[in-house]
Amino acid sequence: MANSGHSFLRFSQSQPGRSIEKVYAEYVPGKITEAKDEEKLLSFVTEETIAICFMYGDTLTKLKFDLDDEEFKKIADTPYNRIGNSLGEYESKYLLVDNNYSLEDVNTIVKLFSYVTSTKQLISIFYFPSGSLDEWLHNLKFYESEKLVKYLKGAFDKNNHITPEEIRDLIKQYLNNQ
């Protein structure tokens, strides 16, 4: 996986109760997180699907898969499972955290949309059956981030053929006008 050319990420919780899942694990940058339950391993995805996983936490967590990193070497031989599913999900007993990015920070929203590759993903972000990204941000009381996403959703509603690149251009315009 370290040589796959992918970035590996997940959503985590800054505190328990910030996910649609009831499972909580602490993800500290530079530290290895261990699954507490052999039946429920730690899940993660690539950059290709992370944007549609927003309901699993309030923090975007970038994982480290670097064969030159001393901490990663400790877990490099740990088996992982490819679950697949619509998220292209993987799971492992151990994960090394590179960094955490709060959804409260508008720059994290910018980062999240940088991973979006299709209009289908935009539909999931703006109209997920169990709640959209802007609704999720509102529930978390991340109002500045919510405001940006609502702006993007409004543009999407006017043109549901808008491309991810056009969305990124709108983000730049939005930030320049703030």
N, CA and C atoms as a LAMMPS dump frame, in Angstrom:
ITEM: TIMESTEP
0
ITEM: NUMBER OF ATOMS
534
ITEM: BOX BOUNDS ff ff ff
-5.0000000000000000e+02 5.0000000000000000e+02
-5.0000000000000000e+02 5.0000000000000000e+02
-5.0000000000000000e+02 5.0000000000000000e+02
ITEM: ATOMS id mol type element x y z
1 1 1 N 0.819 -1.19 0
2 1 2 C 0 0 0
3 1 3 C 0.867 1.261 0
4 2 1 N 2.012 1.171 0.646
5 2 2 C 2.893 2.339 0.726
6 2 3 C 3.376 2.775 -0.654
7 3 1 N 3.451 1.849 -1.578
8 3 2 C 3.94 2.165 -2.924
9 3 3 C 2.818 2.289 -3.953
10 4 1 N 1.592 2.431 -3.503
11 4 2 C 0.441 2.435 -4.413
12 4 3 C 0.261 3.753 -5.169
13 5 1 N 0.858 4.823 -4.665
14 5 2 C 0.654 6.13 -5.274
15 5 3 C -0.588 6.84 -4.762
16 6 1 N -1.301 6.219 -3.843
17 6 2 C -2.508 6.809 -3.267
18 6 3 C -2.208 7.48 -1.94
19 7 1 N -3.056 8.423 -1.601
20 7 2 C -3.109 8.945 -0.24
21 7 3 C -4.179 8.138 0.477
22 8 1 N -3.964 7.876 1.753
23 8 2 C -4.945 7.135 2.543
24 8 3 C -5.438 8.036 3.661
25 9 1 N -6.752 8.05 3.81
26 9 2 C -7.387 8.964 4.743
27 9 3 C -8.58 8.294 5.402
28 10 1 N -9.103 8.966 6.4
29 10 2 C -10.34 8.553 7.04
30 10 3 C -10.911 9.776 7.738
31 11 1 N -12.135 9.678 8.154
32 11 2 C -12.686 10.687 9.046
33 11 3 C -12.631 10.122 10.445
34 12 1 N -12.245 10.972 11.387
35 12 2 C -12.195 10.584 12.788
36 12 3 C -12.951 11.629 13.597
37 13 1 N -13.047 11.371 14.886
38 13 2 C -13.798 12.246 15.776
39 13 3 C -12.853 12.967 16.733
40 14 1 N -13.053 14.257 16.891
41 14 2 C -12.257 15.01 17.859
42 14 3 C -12.647 14.632 19.286
43 15 1 N -13.852 14.109 19.423
44 15 2 C -14.353 13.601 20.702
45 15 3 C -15.466 12.605 20.385
46 16 1 N -15.782 11.706 21.313
47 16 2 C -16.846 10.733 21.04
48 16 3 C -18.17 11.423 20.703
49 17 1 N -18.944 10.779 19.828
50 17 2 C -20.256 11.288 19.463
51 17 3 C -20.274 12.217 18.262
52 18 1 N -19.178 12.281 17.523
53 18 2 C -19.1 13.176 16.362
54 18 3 C -19.101 12.367 15.059
55 19 1 N -19.801 11.24 15.052
56 19 2 C -19.879 10.364 13.885
57 19 3 C -21.229 9.665 13.878
58 20 1 N -21.623 9.163 12.712
59 20 2 C -22.836 8.348 12.672
60 20 3 C -22.57 6.964 13.25
61 21 1 N -21.299 6.592 13.372
62 21 2 C -20.93 5.323 14.001
63 21 3 C -20.737 5.539 15.495
64 22 1 N -20.96 4.494 16.267
65 22 2 C -20.809 4.583 17.719
66 22 3 C -19.398 4.238 18.18
67 23 1 N -18.524 3.881 17.249
68 23 2 C -17.158 3.475 17.585
69 23 3 C -16.269 4.717 17.639
70 24 1 N -15.449 4.82 18.701
71 24 2 C -14.532 5.952 18.834
72 24 3 C -13.113 5.435 19.015
73 25 1 N -12.192 6.069 18.324
74 25 2 C -10.758 5.822 18.515
75 25 3 C -10.066 7.171 18.413
76 26 1 N -9.017 7.327 19.178
77 26 2 C -8.268 8.578 19.148
78 26 3 C -7.172 8.484 18.095
79 27 1 N -7.082 9.498 17.245
80 27 2 C -6.087 9.558 16.174
81 27 3 C -5.178 10.759 16.429
82 28 1 N -3.956 10.474 16.871
83 28 2 C -3 11.519 17.237
84 28 3 C -1.887 11.551 16.198
85 29 1 N -1.618 12.719 15.604
86 29 2 C -0.547 12.812 14.608
87 29 3 C 0.785 12.282 15.14
88 30 1 N 1.432 11.446 14.308
89 30 2 C 2.717 10.86 14.67
90 30 3 C 2.617 9.614 15.521
91 31 1 N 1.394 9.23 15.896
92 31 2 C 1.181 8.065 16.765
93 31 3 C 0.433 6.967 16.015
94 32 1 N 0.649 5.75 16.477
95 32 2 C -0.061 4.593 15.929
96 32 3 C -1.36 4.416 16.703
97 33 1 N -2.46 4.298 15.977
98 33 2 C -3.76 4.006 16.577
99 33 3 C -4.008 2.514 16.41
100 34 1 N -4.471 1.876 17.485
101 34 2 C -4.732 0.435 17.474
102 34 3 C -6.226 0.182 17.641
103 35 1 N -6.752 -0.733 16.841
104 35 2 C -8.151 -1.136 16.982
105 35 3 C -8.317 -1.837 18.321
106 36 1 N -9.339 -1.461 19.063
107 36 2 C -9.582 -2.054 20.386
108 36 3 C -10.391 -3.339 20.301
109 37 1 N -11.006 -3.556 19.171
110 37 2 C -11.9 -4.696 18.991
111 37 3 C -11.467 -5.473 17.751
112 38 1 N -11.152 -6.743 17.927
113 38 2 C -10.725 -7.58 16.796
114 38 3 C -11.825 -7.708 15.741
115 39 1 N -13.074 -7.526 16.152
116 39 2 C -14.196 -7.629 15.221
117 39 3 C -14.405 -6.342 14.421
118 40 1 N -13.95 -5.218 14.97
119 40 2 C -14.13 -3.927 14.296
120 40 3 C -12.768 -3.272 14.147
121 41 1 N -12.15 -3.503 12.992
122 41 2 C -10.838 -2.931 12.721
123 41 3 C -10.982 -1.462 12.313
124 42 1 N -9.866 -0.795 12.124
125 42 2 C -9.846 0.62 11.755
126 42 3 C -9.987 0.75 10.24
127 43 1 N -10.983 1.473 9.806
128 43 2 C -11.237 1.588 8.366
129 43 3 C -10.597 2.848 7.802
130 44 1 N -10.339 2.8 6.501
131 44 2 C -9.768 3.941 5.787
132 44 3 C -10.032 3.773 4.303
133 45 1 N -9.862 4.859 3.569
134 45 2 C -10.105 4.862 2.123
135 45 3 C -8.996 5.651 1.442
136 46 1 N -9.04 5.675 0.123
137 46 2 C -8.079 6.496 -0.627
138 46 3 C -8.676 7.884 -0.844
139 47 1 N -7.859 8.736 -1.437
140 47 2 C -8.308 10.091 -1.772
141 47 3 C -9.477 10.062 -2.756
142 48 1 N -9.65 8.945 -3.451
143 48 2 C -10.69 8.86 -4.48
144 48 3 C -12.107 8.858 -3.917
145 49 1 N -12.275 8.429 -2.664
146 49 2 C -13.631 8.351 -2.098
147 49 3 C -13.79 9.057 -0.754
148 50 1 N -12.738 9.663 -0.235
149 50 2 C -12.831 10.265 1.102
150 50 3 C -13.917 11.33 1.195
151 51 1 N -14.138 12.08 0.145
152 51 2 C -15.097 13.191 0.207
153 51 3 C -16.517 12.73 0.505
154 52 1 N -16.845 11.491 0.178
155 52 2 C -18.204 11.01 0.434
156 52 3 C -18.306 10.252 1.754
157 53 1 N -17.285 10.369 2.597
158 53 2 C -17.267 9.696 3.903
159 53 3 C -17.446 10.675 5.057
160 54 1 N -17.856 11.9 4.763
161 54 2 C -17.86 12.983 5.75
162 54 3 C -18.652 12.686 7.018
163 55 1 N -19.661 11.821 6.941
164 55 2 C -20.536 11.579 8.093
165 55 3 C -19.883 10.72 9.182
166 56 1 N -18.637 10.306 8.945
167 56 2 C -17.942 9.451 9.909
168 56 3 C -17.053 10.227 10.872
169 57 1 N -17.149 11.547 10.868
170 57 2 C -16.379 12.305 11.841
171 57 3 C -16.375 13.788 11.563
172 58 1 N -15.702 14.513 12.438
173 58 2 C -15.572 15.962 12.283
174 58 3 C -14.144 16.364 11.941
175 59 1 N -13.306 15.354 11.717
176 59 2 C -11.888 15.583 11.45
177 59 3 C -11.434 14.717 10.282
178 60 1 N -10.824 15.339 9.296
179 60 2 C -10.209 14.611 8.185
180 60 3 C -8.827 14.169 8.658
181 61 1 N -8.591 12.875 8.657
182 61 2 C -7.329 12.322 9.157
183 61 3 C -6.543 11.721 8.008
184 62 1 N -5.37 12.281 7.769
185 62 2 C -4.461 11.75 6.747
186 62 3 C -3.572 10.716 7.424
187 63 1 N -3.474 9.565 6.805
188 63 2 C -2.676 8.467 7.35
189 63 3 C -1.314 8.438 6.691
190 64 1 N -0.36 7.882 7.397
191 64 2 C 1.011 7.834 6.884
192 64 3 C 1.354 6.397 6.504
193 65 1 N 1.692 6.217 5.252
194 65 2 C 2.156 4.942 4.71
195 65 3 C 3.507 5.208 4.061
196 66 1 N 4.516 5.418 4.885
197 66 2 C 5.85 5.804 4.42
198 66 3 C 6.863 4.787 4.926
199 67 1 N 7.413 3.995 4.019
200 67 2 C 8.344 2.927 4.401
201 67 3 C 9.627 3.448 5.031
202 68 1 N 9.919 4.732 4.877
203 68 2 C 11.109 5.32 5.496
204 68 3 C 10.838 5.849 6.901
205 69 1 N 9.585 5.895 7.295
206 69 2 C 9.213 6.414 8.607
207 69 3 C 9.396 5.329 9.678
208 70 1 N 10.083 5.668 10.751
209 70 2 C 10.379 4.693 11.813
210 70 3 C 9.113 4.152 12.467
211 71 1 N 8.129 5.008 12.713
212 71 2 C 6.876 4.538 13.316
213 71 3 C 6.138 3.609 12.355
214 72 1 N 6.102 3.972 11.077
215 72 2 C 5.398 3.133 10.115
216 72 3 C 6.06 1.763 9.987
217 73 1 N 7.375 1.716 10.09
218 73 2 C 8.081 0.429 10
219 73 3 C 7.567 -0.558 11.038
220 74 1 N 7.113 -0.061 12.194
221 74 2 C 6.594 -0.929 13.263
222 74 3 C 5.317 -1.655 12.843
223 75 1 N 4.558 -1.067 11.93
224 75 2 C 3.273 -1.661 11.53
225 75 3 C 3.219 -2.03 10.05
226 76 1 N 4.321 -1.851 9.352
227 76 2 C 4.337 -2.036 7.89
228 76 3 C 3.907 -3.435 7.454
229 77 1 N 4.156 -4.441 8.273
230 77 2 C 3.806 -5.814 7.904
231 77 3 C 2.43 -6.236 8.409
232 78 1 N 1.706 -5.329 9.025
233 78 2 C 0.368 -5.647 9.519
234 78 3 C -0.56 -5.899 8.336
235 79 1 N -1.278 -7.018 8.353
236 79 2 C -2.207 -7.283 7.244
237 79 3 C -3.348 -6.255 7.214
238 80 1 N -3.872 -6.035 6.051
239 80 2 C -5.046 -5.184 5.9
240 80 3 C -6.048 -5.931 5.035
241 81 1 N -7.301 -5.58 5.192
242 81 2 C -8.373 -6.177 4.399
243 81 3 C -8.915 -5.132 3.442
244 82 1 N -9.156 -5.553 2.228
245 82 2 C -9.842 -4.672 1.279
246 82 3 C -11.306 -5.064 1.309
247 83 1 N -12.111 -4.226 1.911
248 83 2 C -13.541 -4.482 2.007
249 83 3 C -14.21 -4.183 0.675
250 84 1 N -13.706 -3.152 0.02
251 84 2 C -14.296 -2.757 -1.26
252 84 3 C -15.481 -1.855 -1.014
253 85 1 N -16.665 -2.33 -1.254
254 85 2 C -17.936 -1.607 -1.179
255 85 3 C -17.88 -0.308 -1.99
256 86 1 N -18.895 0.503 -1.882
257 86 2 C -18.954 1.719 -2.706
258 86 3 C -17.893 2.742 -2.314
259 87 1 N -17.317 2.584 -1.133
260 87 2 C -16.287 3.513 -0.672
261 87 3 C -14.872 3.042 -0.994
262 88 1 N -14.729 1.804 -1.465
263 88 2 C -13.388 1.274 -1.697
264 88 3 C -12.621 1.16 -0.391
265 89 1 N -13.314 0.733 0.63
266 89 2 C -12.802 0.744 2
267 89 3 C -11.775 -0.355 2.269
268 90 1 N -10.826 -0.009 3.142
269 90 2 C -9.834 -0.942 3.674
270 90 3 C -9.963 -0.935 5.189
271 91 1 N -9.383 -1.954 5.834
272 91 2 C -9.318 -1.941 7.292
273 91 3 C -8.049 -2.626 7.766
274 92 1 N -7.593 -2.189 8.937
275 92 2 C -6.365 -2.712 9.519
276 92 3 C -6.443 -2.593 11.037
277 93 1 N -5.641 -3.384 11.721
278 93 2 C -5.588 -3.3 13.187
279 93 3 C -4.853 -2.044 13.638
280 94 1 N -3.888 -1.575 12.834
281 94 2 C -3.077 -0.414 13.198
282 94 3 C -3.058 0.607 12.067
283 95 1 N -3.075 1.874 12.443
284 95 2 C -2.91 2.961 11.482
285 95 3 C -2 4.018 12.092
286 96 1 N -1.117 4.565 11.272
287 96 2 C -0.249 5.657 11.698
288 96 3 C -0.827 6.969 11.173
289 97 1 N -1.033 7.908 12.075
290 97 2 C -1.633 9.195 11.722
291 97 3 C -0.551 10.172 11.283
292 98 1 N -0.76 10.755 10.12
293 98 2 C 0.133 11.809 9.642
294 98 3 C -0.339 13.159 10.176
295 99 1 N -1.631 13.48 9.931
296 99 2 C -2.14 14.768 10.378
297 99 3 C -3.66 14.745 10.471
298 100 1 N -4.201 15.669 11.246
299 100 2 C -5.641 15.852 11.393
300 100 3 C -6.031 17.249 10.93
301 101 1 N -7.193 17.327 10.28
302 101 2 C -7.712 18.594 9.772
303 101 3 C -9.184 18.709 10.167
304 102 1 N -9.508 19.694 10.974
305 102 2 C -10.882 19.874 11.442
306 102 3 C -11.774 20.406 10.325
307 103 1 N -12.973 19.858 10.232
308 103 2 C -13.952 20.37 9.272
309 103 3 C -14.408 21.782 9.642
310 104 1 N -14.1 22.22 10.846
311 104 2 C -14.429 23.587 11.247
312 104 3 C -13.615 24.607 10.45
313 105 1 N -12.43 24.195 10.012
314 105 2 C -11.529 25.056 9.244
315 105 3 C -11.932 25.016 7.768
316 106 1 N -12.244 26.16 7.21
317 106 2 C -12.65 26.249 5.801
318 106 3 C -11.584 25.641 4.89
319 107 1 N -10.318 25.738 5.27
320 107 2 C -9.245 25.146 4.458
321 107 3 C -9.375 23.632 4.354
322 108 1 N -9.973 23 5.36
323 108 2 C -10.222 21.557 5.286
324 108 3 C -11.302 21.261 4.254
325 109 1 N -12.282 22.126 4.157
326 109 2 C -13.32 21.96 3.133
327 109 3 C -12.686 22.092 1.75
328 110 1 N -11.782 23.048 1.601
329 110 2 C -11.05 23.217 0.337
330 110 3 C -10.292 21.934 0.017
331 111 1 N -9.599 21.393 1.004
332 111 2 C -8.842 20.148 0.829
333 111 3 C -9.778 19.004 0.438
334 112 1 N -10.906 18.902 1.116
335 112 2 C -11.862 17.836 0.835
336 112 3 C -12.344 17.896 -0.615
337 113 1 N -12.675 19.094 -1.089
338 113 2 C -13.136 19.232 -2.47
339 113 3 C -12.005 19.041 -3.481
340 114 1 N -10.77 19.156 -3.036
341 114 2 C -9.65 18.89 -3.956
342 114 3 C -9.581 17.407 -4.318
343 115 1 N -10.176 16.565 -3.49
344 115 2 C -10.187 15.12 -3.75
345 115 3 C -11.354 14.675 -4.628
346 116 1 N -12.332 15.532 -4.833
347 116 2 C -13.526 15.166 -5.606
348 116 3 C -13.161 15.028 -7.08
349 117 1 N -13.574 13.906 -7.675
350 117 2 C -13.21 13.624 -9.067
351 117 3 C -14.407 13.479 -10.008
352 118 1 N -15.62 13.488 -9.461
353 118 2 C -16.769 13.249 -10.34
354 118 3 C -18.01 13.995 -9.859
355 119 1 N -18.915 14.211 -10.788
356 119 2 C -20.202 14.808 -10.455
357 119 3 C -20.98 13.879 -9.535
358 120 1 N -20.81 12.593 -9.697
359 120 2 C -21.473 11.618 -8.823
360 120 3 C -21.084 11.86 -7.361
361 121 1 N -19.806 12.162 -7.118
362 121 2 C -19.376 12.46 -5.752
363 121 3 C -20.015 13.754 -5.256
364 122 1 N -20.134 14.738 -6.134
365 122 2 C -20.789 15.988 -5.744
366 122 3 C -22.232 15.73 -5.321
367 123 1 N -22.917 14.875 -6.054
368 123 2 C -24.295 14.52 -5.693
369 123 3 C -24.327 13.911 -4.298
370 124 1 N -23.393 13.005 -4.004
371 124 2 C -23.334 12.388 -2.674
372 124 3 C -23.055 13.415 -1.583
373 125 1 N -22.174 14.351 -1.866
374 125 2 C -21.827 15.378 -0.882
375 125 3 C -23.019 16.297 -0.603
376 126 1 N -23.708 16.706 -1.655
377 126 2 C -24.785 17.677 -1.506
378 126 3 C -26.144 17.052 -1.195
379 127 1 N -26.329 15.76 -1.522
380 127 2 C -27.641 15.137 -1.36
381 127 3 C -27.565 13.708 -0.844
382 128 1 N -26.691 13.442 0.102
383 128 2 C -26.598 12.095 0.674
384 128 3 C -27.919 11.785 1.386
385 129 1 N -28.48 10.593 1.187
386 129 2 C -29.801 10.28 1.756
387 129 3 C -29.922 10.511 3.271
388 130 1 N -28.861 10.244 4.017
389 130 2 C -28.96 10.427 5.472
390 130 3 C -28.484 11.809 5.919
391 131 1 N -28.233 12.702 4.968
392 131 2 C -27.834 14.065 5.308
393 131 3 C -26.68 14.54 4.455
394 132 1 N -26.75 15.786 4.052
395 132 2 C -25.722 16.36 3.185
396 132 3 C -24.564 16.914 4.011
397 133 1 N -23.486 17.269 3.338
398 133 2 C -22.324 17.825 4.026
399 133 3 C -22.681 19.126 4.738
400 134 1 N -23.45 19.996 4.098
401 134 2 C -23.809 21.251 4.778
402 134 3 C -24.656 20.994 6.022
403 135 1 N -25.543 20.012 5.977
404 135 2 C -26.334 19.65 7.163
405 135 3 C -25.436 19.088 8.262
406 136 1 N -24.466 18.27 7.867
407 136 2 C -23.522 17.695 8.822
408 136 3 C -22.729 18.802 9.511
409 137 1 N -22.245 19.746 8.722
410 137 2 C -21.477 20.867 9.278
411 137 3 C -22.348 21.721 10.2
412 138 1 N -23.601 21.9 9.84
413 138 2 C -24.523 22.655 10.695
414 138 3 C -24.704 21.942 12.04
415 139 1 N -24.916 20.639 11.993
416 139 2 C -25.071 19.855 13.23
417 139 3 C -23.837 19.949 14.116
418 140 1 N -22.672 20.047 13.488
419 140 2 C -21.419 20.166 14.238
420 140 3 C -21.178 21.603 14.722
421 141 1 N -22.029 22.535 14.262
422 141 2 C -21.885 23.968 14.572
423 141 3 C -20.634 24.574 13.934
424 142 1 N -20.275 24.066 12.767
425 142 2 C -19.147 24.582 11.988
426 142 3 C -19.723 25.516 10.915
427 143 1 N -20.182 26.67 11.342
428 143 2 C -20.997 27.535 10.495
429 143 3 C -20.247 28.159 9.323
430 144 1 N -18.985 28.511 9.489
431 144 2 C -18.229 29.088 8.367
432 144 3 C -18.033 28.054 7.257
433 145 1 N -17.718 26.836 7.642
434 145 2 C -17.57 25.761 6.655
435 145 3 C -18.913 25.455 6.003
436 146 1 N -19.971 25.456 6.812
437 146 2 C -21.315 25.224 6.286
438 146 3 C -21.673 26.278 5.233
439 147 1 N -21.329 27.518 5.51
440 147 2 C -21.634 28.621 4.593
441 147 3 C -20.986 28.391 3.226
442 148 1 N -19.728 27.971 3.219
443 148 2 C -19.035 27.675 1.96
444 148 3 C -19.727 26.537 1.218
445 149 1 N -20.043 25.464 1.922
446 149 2 C -20.662 24.305 1.271
447 149 3 C -22.049 24.66 0.744
448 150 1 N -22.806 25.464 1.483
449 150 2 C -24.125 25.9 0.989
450 150 3 C -23.982 26.723 -0.292
451 151 1 N -22.961 27.558 -0.345
452 151 2 C -22.683 28.339 -1.555
453 151 3 C -22.422 27.401 -2.74
454 152 1 N -21.616 26.387 -2.517
455 152 2 C -21.298 25.423 -3.579
456 152 3 C -22.529 24.612 -3.972
457 153 1 N -23.315 24.241 -2.98
458 153 2 C -24.541 23.484 -3.241
459 153 3 C -25.516 24.321 -4.079
460 154 1 N -25.588 25.612 -3.793
461 154 2 C -26.436 26.506 -4.581
462 154 3 C -26.004 26.546 -6.037
463 155 1 N -24.7 26.594 -6.261
464 155 2 C -24.173 26.574 -7.635
465 155 3 C -24.482 25.24 -8.304
466 156 1 N -24.383 24.166 -7.547
467 156 2 C -24.692 22.836 -8.075
468 156 3 C -26.177 22.744 -8.44
469 157 1 N -27.029 23.305 -7.593
470 157 2 C -28.471 23.273 -7.861
471 157 3 C -28.825 24.011 -9.153
472 158 1 N -28.078 25.055 -9.46
473 158 2 C -28.311 25.821 -10.693
474 158 3 C -27.769 25.102 -11.922
475 159 1 N -26.779 24.242 -11.716
476 159 2 C -26.148 23.518 -12.829
477 159 3 C -25.63 22.183 -12.31
478 160 1 N -26.487 21.158 -12.369
479 160 2 C -26.071 19.863 -11.821
480 160 3 C -25.11 19.101 -12.739
481 161 1 N -24.656 19.766 -13.781
482 161 2 C -23.607 19.193 -14.636
483 161 3 C -22.263 19.866 -14.364
484 162 1 N -22.216 20.675 -13.326
485 162 2 C -20.984 21.371 -12.966
486 162 3 C -19.893 20.342 -12.649
487 163 1 N -18.699 20.637 -13.055
488 163 2 C -17.594 19.689 -12.85
489 163 3 C -16.897 19.963 -11.523
490 164 1 N -16.189 18.983 -11.008
491 164 2 C -15.395 19.215 -9.794
492 164 3 C -14.405 20.372 -9.959
493 165 1 N -13.833 20.508 -11.145
494 165 2 C -12.896 21.613 -11.385
495 165 3 C -13.615 22.961 -11.298
496 166 1 N -14.82 23.032 -11.835
497 166 2 C -15.602 24.272 -11.735
498 166 3 C -15.965 24.576 -10.28
499 167 1 N -16.241 23.545 -9.509
500 167 2 C -16.502 23.724 -8.068
501 167 3 C -15.266 24.304 -7.391
502 168 1 N -14.091 23.789 -7.731
503 168 2 C -12.846 24.305 -7.139
504 168 3 C -12.612 25.77 -7.536
505 169 1 N -12.978 26.128 -8.763
506 169 2 C -12.884 27.533 -9.182
507 169 3 C -13.832 28.408 -8.356
508 170 1 N -15.031 27.897 -8.095
509 170 2 C -15.985 28.64 -7.265
510 170 3 C -15.457 28.812 -5.839
511 171 1 N -14.773 27.804 -5.334
512 171 2 C -14.176 27.906 -3.994
513 171 3 C -13.164 29.043 -3.964
514 172 1 N -12.321 29.115 -4.997
515 172 2 C -11.323 30.196 -5.067
516 172 3 C -12.006 31.56 -5.097
517 173 1 N -13.051 31.687 -5.916
518 173 2 C -13.791 32.946 -5.991
519 173 3 C -14.396 33.3 -4.634
520 174 1 N -14.989 32.316 -3.99
521 174 2 C -15.618 32.519 -2.685
522 174 3 C -14.596 33.017 -1.668
523 175 1 N -13.453 32.365 -1.615
524 175 2 C -12.422 32.743 -0.647
525 175 3 C -11.84 34.119 -0.947
526 176 1 N -11.718 34.46 -2.229
527 176 2 C -11.212 35.787 -2.603
528 176 3 C -12.176 36.905 -2.21
529 177 1 N -13.458 36.577 -2.116
530 177 2 C -14.471 37.577 -1.766
531 177 3 C -14.724 37.67 -0.266
532 178 1 N -14.049 36.879 0.512
533 178 2 C -14.257 36.895 1.974
534 178 3 C -13.407 37.931 2.658
